[in-house]
Amino acid sequence: MRGTAEALPNTTSMETVVCGKCGQRFAIRYDVAALNVELAKRQVSFVTEQLVWDHIQERKHPGTIELPNV
């Protein structure tokens, strides 16, 4: 997932997470053949928490975040 990622071939954006503090946007993308709405919802929660922690720890958001698969 990237804050400024361009669409990759054969992928679709499932969700967009917006940082509540600075407004930076992150897209959660999936291979078209592997769409999973429930997993995307859990990943949105995970990314949202990571963005909050970035601000608490006064660090910049990373360009990519490794997403949990469960």
Residue, then its C-alpha position, 0 to 999 in steps of 0.5 A: m500500500r502506498g500513499t501516492a501509489e499508481a494503479l498496478p495492472n490487474t489490481t483494484s483499489m478496495e479501500t482508501v484510508v485517510c489519516g485523520k491528523c494530516g489528511q494523507r491518503f493510502a489505498i489498499r489494493y488487491d489483485v482482481a482475482a483475490l478480492n476479499v472484502e472482510l480482509a480489506k476491512r480488517q486492514v483498514s483498521f490496522v492502517t488507521e492505527q498505524l497512522v495514529w501511532d506515526h503521529i504519536q511517535e512524531r514520525k512521517h508516514p512510510g510510503t508503504i505499510e506491510l499489511p496483515n493477511v489475517 
